[in-house]
Amino acid sequence: MSRSPCTFFSIFKLLCASGLLASGARAESTARLDGWDLLSQYLYRDAAEVFVAEPAGRERDLGLAAALLNEPPVTAGKIERAQQLLADVAAGGMDETGAYARYLLARIKHAHLSAPVTEVEQAYRAILAASPGSVAAQLAAAQLALVQLYQRPDLAVEARIAGAAALAVVAGNRRLPGIAAAYYQQLAGAALFYRVTDARVLGWLETAYRIGLSTPIEQSTLALQTAEVARELGQRDIALDYYQRFLASAVATDQRYHTVETRMNELRGTEGGR
């Protein structure tokens, strides 16, 4: 199964951002630091071996579970072992470590076990209720938004969009800017998928752009997407602004470059003819 930006990637960076691995705590165990470093480099088997060699502990068990859930092939045995580890971590309390363990347990239900949507929603919402200010809650909210947008055929389109948008306070938290930007872009992308183009969509795209996606290429494409929506809504000045942002970041060999120049000339010509 493909992984969204809110899944298990960059675990080391996420935990550092949450304060779980403050410099003092990391200094206590060189091996533990190596394990998280290996996870952040996608060396999951190596990370698992390092964590296995450590004494049992909540952060060690969290790291080992994350390694097991990423090391291919992800077998039923690995999933069961990860669940056991994470359940023990979660039982230790609802601090950042416990909240993140609960998030990974929810992701197992969602991504690996294909649990009923109602059960998946309950798992994500339980994290939001218990620890709304945690990094894990932001990750859970971003995943819950996707569930609302694409896995609730029982809801009308507007209800799906409204349900996902209602999670903005948590999912759009600047604490994890990459997650926040992706959340707003996903809101806009879903609305466009359902053929909804309005001022909300433009606002979500502009918010995502201001926060910033994780790579220059993604940010450049987002500028173009924002310009196209602004153009469709008749927001000429905004469209020109974002088209220019795209041109400033794109290379001339990009197949979209000439199209954007044409769009800008058309918009400028429209203004000149008034």
Secondary structure, DSSP 4 states (H G I P E B T S, - for coil): ----TTSSTTHHHHHHHHTTT-HHHHHT-HHHHHHHHHHHTT-HHHHHHHHHTSPP-HHHHHHHHHHHHHSSS--HHHHHHHHHHHHHHHHT-SSHHHHHHHHHHHHIIIIIS---HHHHHHHHHHHHHH-TTSHHHHHHHHHHHHHHHHS-TTS-HHHHHHHHHTTHHHHT-TTSHHHHHHHHHHHHHHHHHTT--SHHHHHHHHHHHHH--SSHHHHHHHHHHHHHHHHHTT-HHHHHHHHHHHHHHS-TTSHHHHHHHHHHHHHHHHHHT-
